[in-house]
Amino acid sequence: MTTLYETIHQRYGNVDAFIERVNQTLRDLKVPKLALAKAAGVDPREVYRWLNRRRSPGLENMLLLDEALELLKAQVARKQQGELDL
């Protein structure tokens, strides 16, 4: 049986790799960090600290950030689809 830690590690890699993936995704989507903070329901100052590697987000916050990224990806895709339908 796989532990929660093993599952998180398999999905996200180490914290530095996760943070880099989050930063890259925000750049790719052209979405500000503030939007990520709002989508995650997290203080924007904390998100700034995590994404600039001043603090580690911890597993629970990594999950929140991951869920928020998925939400933002869907919103951007819907917006782009709406623009294509014009």
C-alpha angles and dihedrals in degrees: 000000000000118000123226090250091054091048092050091046092050092049100040107019113213123341094260091053090048093050091048090051091050092049092047092049091051090051092047092049092041088230122147123237089244090064089052091050092050093047090049094045090234132134107268090225090060092049089051090051093049096046091047090048095242091125135014115245098218124222098286092051091045087058091049091050092047092051091047091051090053090050091049092048090054092048092050091047091051091048092049091047090051090051090050092051093058 
